[in-house]
Amino acid sequence: MTVQQVVLIWITITSVVAFLNFGWDKGRAKKNRNRVPERVLLAWSMVGGAPGAVLAMFAFRHKIRKPSFWVVEIAGCCLWAWTAFSV
């Protein structure tokens, strides 16, 4: 297995976790329950889950009005795309 394959697997796994966390948070928000902290959502994005987080933002219409999330998501996607294709 190449380093690039490992990076792509990592991005896939963390993207799934980020997607699920965004979905969980949206469900909790609708029920006025305890939420997933924003720092947790942003952390999953930065460790590789930005593609999944972006998909979740559109799929669940969640956090799309927060500029801080867009900055982190775009930076995360660029960082991990560069990492995946420059290795």
LOSE-149617 format. One line per field, with one value per atom (N, C-alpha, C, O, CB): residue in one letter; atom name; x, y, z. Coordinates in pm, 1 decimal, always signed. Glycine has a CB too. Layout:
resn: [A, ...]
name: [CA, ...]
xx: [X, ...]
yy: [Y, ...]
zz: [Z, ...]
! end
This chain:
resn: [M, M, M, M, M, T, T, T, T, T, V, V, V, V, V, Q, Q, Q, Q, Q, Q, Q, Q, Q, Q, V, V, V, V, V, V, V, V, V, V, L, L, L, L, L, I, I, I, I, I, W, W, W, W, W, I, I, I, I, I, T, T, T, T, T, I, I, I, I, I, T, T, T, T, T, S, S, S, S, S, V, V, V, V, V, V, V, V, V, V, A, A, A, A, A, F, F, F, F, F, L, L, L, L, L, N, N, N, N, N, F, F, F, F, F, G, G, G, G, G, W, W, W, W, W, D, D, D, D, D, K, K, K, K, K, G, G, G, G, G, R, R, R, R, R, A, A, A, A, A, K, K, K, K, K, K, K, K, K, K, N, N, N, N, N, R, R, R, R, R, N, N, N, N, N, R, R, R, R, R, V, V, V, V, V, P, P, P, P, P, E, E, E, E, E, R, R, R, R, R, V, V, V, V, V, L, L, L, L, L, L, L, L, L, L, A, A, A, A, A, W, W, W, W, W, S, S, S, S, S, M, M, M, M, M, V, V, V, V, V, G, G, G, G, G, G, G, G, G, G, A, A, A, A, A, P, P, P, P, P, G, G, G, G, G, A, A, A, A, A, V, V, V, V, V, L, L, L, L, L, A, A, A, A, A, M, M, M, M, M, F, F, F, F, F, A, A, A, A, A, F, F, F, F, F, R, R, R, R, R, H, H, H, H, H, K, K, K, K, K, I, I, I, I, I, R, R, R, R, R, K, K, K, K, K, P, P, P, P, P, S, S, S, S, S, F, F, F, F, F, W, W, W, W, W, V, V, V, V, V, V, V, V, V, V, E, E, E, E, E, I, I, I, I, I, A, A, A, A, A, G, G, G, G, G, C, C, C, C, C, C, C, C, C, C, L, L, L, L, L, W, W, W, W, W, A, A, A, A, A, W, W, W, W, W, T, T, T, T, T, A, A, A, A, A, F, F, F, F, F, S, S, S, S, S, V, V, V, V, V]
name: [N, CA, C, O, CB, N, CA, C, O, CB, N, CA, C, O, CB, N, CA, C, O, CB, N, CA, C, O, CB, N, CA, C, O, CB, N, CA, C, O, CB, N, CA, C, O, CB, N, CA, C, O, CB, N, CA, C, O, CB, N, CA, C, O, CB, N, CA, C, O, CB, N, CA, C, O, CB, N, CA, C, O, CB, N, CA, C, O, CB, N, CA, C, O, CB, N, CA, C, O, CB, N, CA, C, O, CB, N, CA, C, O, CB, N, CA, C, O, CB, N, CA, C, O, CB, N, CA, C, O, CB, N, CA, C, O, CB, N, CA, C, O, CB, N, CA, C, O, CB, N, CA, C, O, CB, N, CA, C, O, CB, N, CA, C, O, CB, N, CA, C, O, CB, N, CA, C, O, CB, N, CA, C, O, CB, N, CA, C, O, CB, N, CA, C, O, CB, N, CA, C, O, CB, N, CA, C, O, CB, N, CA, C, O, CB, N, CA, C, O, CB, N, CA, C, O, CB, N, CA, C, O, CB, N, CA, C, O, CB, N, CA, C, O, CB, N, CA, C, O, CB, N, CA, C, O, CB, N, CA, C, O, CB, N, CA, C, O, CB, N, CA, C, O, CB, N, CA, C, O, CB, N, CA, C, O, CB, N, CA, C, O, CB, N, CA, C, O, CB, N, CA, C, O, CB, N, CA, C, O, CB, N, CA, C, O, CB, N, CA, C, O, CB, N, CA, C, O, CB, N, CA, C, O, CB, N, CA, C, O, CB, N, CA, C, O, CB, N, CA, C, O, CB, N, CA, C, O, CB, N, CA, C, O, CB, N, CA, C, O, CB, N, CA, C, O, CB, N, CA, C, O, CB, N, CA, C, O, CB, N, CA, C, O, CB, N, CA, C, O, CB, N, CA, C, O, CB, N, CA, C, O, CB, N, CA, C, O, CB, N, CA, C, O, CB, N, CA, C, O, CB, N, CA, C, O, CB, N, CA, C, O, CB, N, CA, C, O, CB, N, CA, C, O, CB, N, CA, C, O, CB, N, CA, C, O, CB, N, CA, C, O, CB, N, CA, C, O, CB, N, CA, C, O, CB, N, CA, C, O, CB, N, CA, C, O, CB, N, CA, C, O, CB, N, CA, C, O, CB, N, CA, C, O, CB, N, CA, C, O, CB]
xx: [+85.6, +0.0, +90.1, +185.0, -97.3, +58.6, +138.9, +95.2, -11.6, +128.6, +179.1, +146.7, +22.4, -62.0, +267.2, +12.1, -104.3, -232.9, -335.0, -88.0, -229.8, -347.7, -384.7, -502.4, -323.7, -284.3, -310.2, -374.4, -469.3, -179.0, -323.3, -380.0, -525.0, -610.9, -295.2, -553.2, -689.9, -783.6, -899.2, -691.9, -736.4, -817.2, -845.1, -957.3, -745.6, -742.8, -759.2, -863.4, -950.3, -624.0, -854.9, -950.3, -1091.8, -1187.2, -911.6, -1105.2, -1237.0, -1295.7, -1412.1, -1227.1, -1216.1, -1264.4, -1302.9, -1410.6, -1157.2, -1215.0, -1244.3, -1359.9, -1433.4, -1119.8, -1376.6, -1489.8, -1621.6, -1720.1, -1475.0, -1623.7, -1744.8, -1777.5, -1892.9, -1727.5, -1676.8, -1698.7, -1747.1, -1839.6, -1568.1, -1685.7, -1728.5, -1872.3, -1952.1, -1635.6, -1906.0, -2042.1, -2142.4, -2245.4, -2052.4, -2111.7, -2201.7, -2213.5, -2322.1, -2152.5, -2103.9, -2108.8, -2194.8, -2271.8, -1968.0, -2183.1, -2266.5, -2413.5, -2499.4, -2224.6, -2442.3, -2580.0, -2634.6, -2748.7, -2588.8, -2553.7, -2593.4, -2622.8, -2723.0, -2482.6, -2533.9, -2551.3, -2678.1, -2750.1, -2429.8, -2706.1, -2828.1, -2952.6, -3048.4, -2830.8, -2950.7, -3063.1, -3082.4, -3195.3, -3042.5, -2972.7, -2980.8, -3032.0, -3107.7, -2843.4, -2991.0, -3035.0, -3186.2, -3253.1, -2961.4, -3239.2, -3383.6, -3464.3, -3577.8, -3416.5, -3406.0, -3476.6, -3441.4, -3482.9, -3444.6, -3365.0, -3320.3, -3249.2, -3275.4, -3439.3, -3161.2, -3083.8, -2939.1, -2900.8, -3090.1, -2859.5, -2717.0, -2654.2, -2682.9, -2645.4, -2568.0, -2511.1, -2367.3, -2301.8, -2518.5, -2320.4, -2178.9, -2107.1, -2145.8, -2152.6, -2003.5, -1932.9, -1875.0, -1826.9, -1820.2, -1880.5, -1827.6, -1680.8, -1636.6, -1845.5, -1605.9, -1462.9, -1442.7, -1343.8, -1391.5, -1535.5, -1527.0, -1554.5, -1483.0, -1626.8, -1657.3, -1688.3, -1571.0, -1532.4, -1816.0, -1515.7, -1402.9, -1277.5, -1200.8, -1373.3, -1256.7, -1139.9, -1146.8, -1046.5, -1130.1, -1263.7, -1276.6, -1249.5, -1194.2, -1415.9, -1288.1, -1261.2, -1112.0, -1061.3, -1331.1, -1043.0, -900.1, -813.0, -703.7, -852.9, -858.6, -776.2, -801.3, -750.4, -802.6, -879.7, -899.9, -1042.9, -1068.5, -844.9, -1137.0, -1277.5, -1345.8, -1468.6, -1349.6, -1269.4, -1330.1, -1421.7, -1528.8, -1221.5, -1385.2, -1478.9, -1613.7, -1718.6, -1416.7, -1611.8, -1735.9, -1813.4, -1936.5, -1706.6, -1741.5, -1807.2, -1876.5, -1987.8, -1705.2, -1812.6, -1874.2, -2000.0, -2103.3, -1774.0, -1991.1, -2109.4, -2221.8, -2338.2, -2073.3, -2186.3, -2286.3, -2348.6, -2468.2, -2223.0, -2267.4, -2320.3, -2430.7, -2532.0, -2208.3, -2411.1, -2514.5, -2628.6, -2745.3, -2453.8, -2596.6, -2698.9, -2795.5, -2916.4, -2633.3, -2741.7, -2824.5, -2858.9, -2930.3, -2754.1, -2808.4, -2823.0, -2786.5, -2864.5, -2968.9, -2666.4, -2621.0, -2488.7, -2393.2, -2606.2, -2484.6, -2366.9, -2327.1, -2212.7, -2251.1, -2419.5, -2383.6, -2376.8, -2323.5, -2482.5, -2429.0, -2424.6, -2309.4, -2297.5, -2556.1, -2226.2, -2115.2, -1986.0, -1933.1, -2099.0, -1935.3, -1812.6, -1694.3, -1610.3, -1776.8, -1686.8, -1573.2, -1570.0, -1462.4, -1580.2, -1686.8, -1690.7, -1645.2, -1572.8, -1831.8, -1685.4, -1643.3, -1491.9, -1428.6, -1713.9, -1434.0, -1288.9, -1217.2, -1124.6, -1246.1, -1259.4, -1195.8, -1217.1, -1124.3, -1250.9, -1336.9, -1365.7, -1283.4, -1226.4, -1515.6, -1277.2, -1199.3, -1050.7, -981.6, -1222.8, -1002.3, -860.9, -831.6, -729.1, -824.0, -921.5, -902.8, -901.7, -817.4, -1011.4, -994.9, -998.7, -870.9, -813.7, -1121.7, -827.2, -703.7, -582.3, -499.0, -681.3, -573.6, -460.7, -454.0, -348.0, -470.5, -566.2, -565.8, -556.3, -500.4, -690.4, -608.7, -591.2, -443.3, -388.3, -677.3, -380.3, -237.7, -158.4, -66.3, -189.0, -193.7, -124.5, -143.1, -47.0, -175.5, -264.7, -293.6, -222.3, -178.5, -444.5, -211.1, -156.4, -10.4, +48.0, -237.2, +49.0, +190.8, +280.3, +402.9, +212.2, +219.4, +297.0, +353.5, +422.5, +211.0]
yy: [-117.5, +0.0, +123.6, +133.2, -0.1, +216.4, +337.5, +440.4, +429.1, +396.9, +538.8, +646.8, +722.0, +761.6, +744.8, +740.9, +810.9, +733.7, +794.6, +831.7, +603.7, +523.3, +534.2, +542.7, +377.1, +534.1, +548.7, +683.9, +692.4, +533.6, +789.4, +923.7, +927.4, +984.4, +1030.7, +868.2, +867.6, +786.9, +825.2, +810.9, +677.4, +599.2, +682.0, +683.1, +466.8, +751.5, +838.0, +946.7, +971.4, +902.5, +1011.5, +1116.5, +1058.9, +1122.6, +1182.3, +940.3, +876.6, +847.6, +878.3, +746.6, +789.0, +753.9, +879.0, +884.8, +674.3, +978.6, +1100.1, +1178.5, +1246.8, +1188.8, +1169.1, +1236.1, +1172.9, +1243.1, +1231.5, +1041.4, +972.6, +1013.3, +1041.3, +818.3, +1016.4, +1055.6, +1200.6, +1230.7, +1038.0, +1290.8, +1430.9, +1442.7, +1515.3, +1515.7, +1371.7, +1373.8, +1329.3, +1393.7, +1283.5, +1219.6, +1168.2, +1265.2, +1281.7, +1032.2, +1329.3, +1426.7, +1546.6, +1594.6, +1472.8, +1595.6, +1707.5, +1666.5, +1743.3, +1755.2, +1545.4, +1496.6, +1481.1, +1518.3, +1364.7, +1426.5, +1410.4, +1546.9, +1564.3, +1337.0, +1643.5, +1777.1, +1842.5, +1907.7, +1864.8, +1826.3, +1884.8, +1822.0, +1892.3, +1865.4, +1690.9, +1623.8, +1671.9, +1692.9, +1473.7, +1689.2, +1738.9, +1882.6, +1920.1, +1730.3, +1962.3, +2101.9, +2110.2, +2193.4, +2177.0, +2025.1, +2025.6, +1988.4, +2033.3, +1929.9, +1905.9, +1860.1, +1943.1, +1909.8, +1713.8, +2051.0, +2136.4, +2055.8, +2073.4, +2210.3, +1969.5, +1885.9, +1934.0, +2026.3, +1736.3, +1869.8, +1901.7, +1878.5, +1779.4, +1816.8, +1971.6, +1970.3, +1921.6, +1916.4, +2108.6, +1886.5, +1855.6, +1990.4, +2080.3, +1773.7, +2006.4, +2135.5, +2170.9, +2084.1, +2132.3, +2299.1, +2343.1, +2306.7, +2274.5, +2493.3, +2311.4, +2278.7, +2132.5, +2099.7, +2306.5, +2044.9, +1904.5, +1891.7, +1820.6, +1817.8, +1960.1, +1957.2, +2011.7, +1953.2, +2038.4, +2122.6, +2182.8, +2095.3, +2087.3, +2322.2, +2030.9, +1943.6, +1826.3, +1792.5, +1892.0, +1763.7, +1653.1, +1699.9, +1625.7, +1590.7, +1821.7, +1876.2, +1891.9, +1858.9, +2010.9, +1942.0, +1969.9, +1844.7, +1846.2, +2063.1, +1737.2, +1616.0, +1529.1, +1417.3, +1535.3, +1579.7, +1507.1, +1495.4, +1452.4, +1373.9, +1532.7, +1513.5, +1628.5, +1631.0, +1485.4, +1723.7, +1840.4, +1803.6, +1863.0, +1933.0, +1708.4, +1674.4, +1623.8, +1662.2, +1568.0, +1540.2, +1490.6, +1600.3, +1602.1, +1379.3, +1691.6, +1803.6, +1894.7, +1941.0, +1884.1, +1920.7, +2004.7, +1936.9, +2001.6, +2032.6, +1807.9, +1733.7, +1741.6, +1760.2, +1586.1, +1727.4, +1732.8, +1872.1, +1885.3, +1692.4, +1974.8, +2110.9, +2130.6, +2194.5, +2214.2, +2075.8, +2086.7, +1988.3, +2025.1, +2063.5, +1864.9, +1761.6, +1795.6, +1775.7, +1626.9, +1846.5, +1875.7, +2023.8, +2063.8, +1829.6, +2105.0, +2251.2, +2297.7, +2363.5, +2295.5, +2261.4, +2285.2, +2361.0, +2321.3, +2152.2, +2470.1, +2554.6, +2626.0, +2669.5, +2471.5, +2638.5, +2699.7, +2852.1, +2915.7, +2658.5, +2910.1, +3056.7, +3103.2, +3222.0, +3107.1, +3010.8, +3045.9, +3058.0, +2957.4, +2939.8, +3180.3, +3199.1, +3119.7, +3072.9, +3346.3, +3104.2, +3031.2, +2887.3, +2830.9, +3033.6, +2827.7, +2690.5, +2684.8, +2592.6, +2632.2, +2780.5, +2780.9, +2796.5, +2729.3, +2893.1, +2884.1, +2904.2, +2774.2, +2732.9, +3017.6, +2710.4, +2585.4, +2475.4, +2400.0, +2541.1, +2464.9, +2358.4, +2375.8, +2279.3, +2356.3, +2497.5, +2522.0, +2498.9, +2436.6, +2665.6, +2549.7, +2528.5, +2380.2, +2330.5, +2605.6, +2309.9, +2166.4, +2088.5, +2000.9, +2112.6, +2119.7, +2050.6, +2076.7, +1984.9, +2095.6, +2201.0, +2234.3, +2164.1, +2108.3, +2386.9, +2167.8, +2104.9, +1955.9, +1903.2, +2128.5, +1888.5, +1743.6, +1703.1, +1597.7, +1683.9, +1783.2, +1755.0, +1767.3, +1683.7, +1852.2, +1872.4, +1890.6, +1774.2, +1723.1, +2024.7, +1732.1, +1621.0, +1492.3, +1418.6, +1602.6, +1465.0, +1339.6, +1331.8, +1224.3, +1324.3, +1443.2, +1438.2, +1479.6, +1473.2, +1525.4, +1521.1, +1559.4, +1451.6, +1462.5, +1694.3, +1349.3, +1244.0, +1150.4, +1054.2, +1166.1]
zz: [+0.0, +0.0, +0.0, +77.8, +123.3, -87.7, -97.8, +6.6, +66.8, -239.0, +25.7, +119.8, +71.5, +151.8, +135.4, -58.4, -113.2, -84.3, -52.4, -264.8, -94.6, -63.5, +83.9, +118.8, -100.6, +169.1, +313.4, +341.9, +419.8, +395.0, +279.3, +298.9, +250.0, +317.3, +224.2, +135.3, +82.9, +172.3, +190.5, -59.3, +227.6, +322.4, +446.9, +497.4, +360.6, +496.4, +614.2, +587.4, +671.0, +653.6, +471.3, +436.0, +428.4, +473.0, +301.4, +372.9, +362.0, +499.6, +525.6, +280.9, +586.8, +720.8, +799.8, +859.1, +797.3, +800.5, +876.9, +815.2, +886.6, +885.1, +683.7, +618.9, +660.1, +683.0, +466.6, +669.5, +714.7, +858.7, +891.1, +704.3, +943.4, +1083.7, +1091.0, +1166.4, +1166.9, +1013.7, +1013.2, +964.8, +1024.2, +924.6, +857.0, +803.1, +909.0, +929.1, +678.7, +976.0, +1080.0, +1197.2, +1252.8, +1130.2, +1235.3, +1344.4, +1307.7, +1390.8, +1380.7, +1185.0, +1141.2, +1142.2, +1185.7, +1000.0, +1094.2, +1094.0, +1234.3, +1261.8, +1021.2, +1322.5, +1462.8, +1525.4, +1594.7, +1542.9, +1499.9, +1556.5, +1503.5, +1579.2, +1525.3, +1375.8, +1318.6, +1381.9, +1414.1, +1164.9, +1399.3, +1464.9, +1607.4, +1651.8, +1464.2, +1678.8, +1816.2, +1818.9, +1908.4, +1884.7, +1721.8, +1716.1, +1695.0, +1756.3, +1603.4, +1609.2, +1582.9, +1706.2, +1722.0, +1469.8, +1794.4, +1914.7, +2038.1, +2149.1, +1941.1, +2019.2, +2130.5, +2238.4, +2357.4, +2191.7, +2197.2, +2289.7, +2293.8, +2222.0, +2247.8, +2379.1, +2384.7, +2248.1, +2181.0, +2492.6, +2208.0, +2074.0, +2075.1, +2179.3, +2012.4, +1957.9, +1938.5, +1939.0, +1864.4, +1803.2, +2021.2, +2023.9, +1886.6, +1813.7, +2128.7, +1853.2, +1724.0, +1708.2, +1597.9, +1708.1, +1815.6, +1805.3, +1764.6, +1699.1, +1939.4, +1802.8, +1762.7, +1613.0, +1542.4, +1844.1, +1564.8, +1422.1, +1340.5, +1239.3, +1392.9, +1384.8, +1313.3, +1322.1, +1226.1, +1369.4, +1434.8, +1450.7, +1353.6, +1290.8, +1595.6, +1340.4, +1245.5, +1103.6, +1022.5, +1254.3, +1074.2, +940.9, +917.0, +809.7, +923.0, +1016.4, +998.3, +998.8, +942.1, +1106.2, +1061.0, +1061.2, +938.6, +930.4, +1187.1, +842.6, +718.4, +673.0, +560.5, +731.4, +757.6, +725.7, +655.2, +646.6, +847.4, +604.6, +539.3, +422.4, +410.5, +490.0, +335.4, +226.5, +279.4, +227.4, +135.2, +379.7, +438.6, +508.3, +505.5, +536.2, +570.8, +639.0, +538.5, +563.5, +721.7, +426.0, +322.5, +268.6, +251.5, +207.0, +242.1, +196.1, +299.4, +264.1, +168.2, +425.7, +532.7, +544.5, +570.3, +666.4, +525.6, +533.7, +431.1, +459.6, +512.3, +311.9, +208.7, +231.8, +218.9, +70.9, +265.6, +282.8, +396.0, +383.4, +309.8, +505.9, +622.7, +635.1, +727.2, +748.0, +542.8, +550.7, +691.4, +760.1, +514.3, +730.9, +867.6, +867.0, +800.3, +943.8, +941.8, +958.2, +829.0, +815.5, +1008.0, +734.6, +607.3, +614.4, +523.5, +501.7, +719.2, +734.2, +822.9, +852.8, +792.0, +864.2, +952.8, +871.1, +823.8, +1065.8, +854.6, +776.3, +831.8, +755.0, +771.5, +962.9, +1021.1, +971.7, +951.7, +1174.7, +951.9, +901.7, +756.8, +719.2, +915.1, +674.8, +535.4, +523.8, +442.3, +459.0, +604.5, +600.2, +635.7, +565.7, +696.9, +743.2, +786.2, +683.1, +653.7, +922.5, +628.2, +531.5, +403.7, +352.7, +497.6, +352.8, +231.1, +257.1, +176.5, +179.5, +370.6, +405.0, +423.1, +376.5, +533.2, +490.7, +512.2, +382.1, +362.6, +602.2, +292.9, +163.4, +83.6, +24.8, +82.1, +82.2, +9.4, +70.6, -0.8, +9.0, +201.6, +270.9, +242.8, +209.0, +421.0, +256.7, +239.2, +92.6, +62.2, +300.5, +1.8, -141.7, -177.4, -249.1, -229.5, -126.3, -151.1, -91.8, -155.5, -92.1, +29.2, +94.6, +15.3, -6.5, +238.4, -27.6, -97.0, -232.8, -273.8, -116.5, -300.6, -436.3, -445.9, -554.1, -525.4, -337.0, -342.3, -279.5, -283.0, -270.3, -223.0, -158.4, -263.1, -229.2, -57.6]
! end
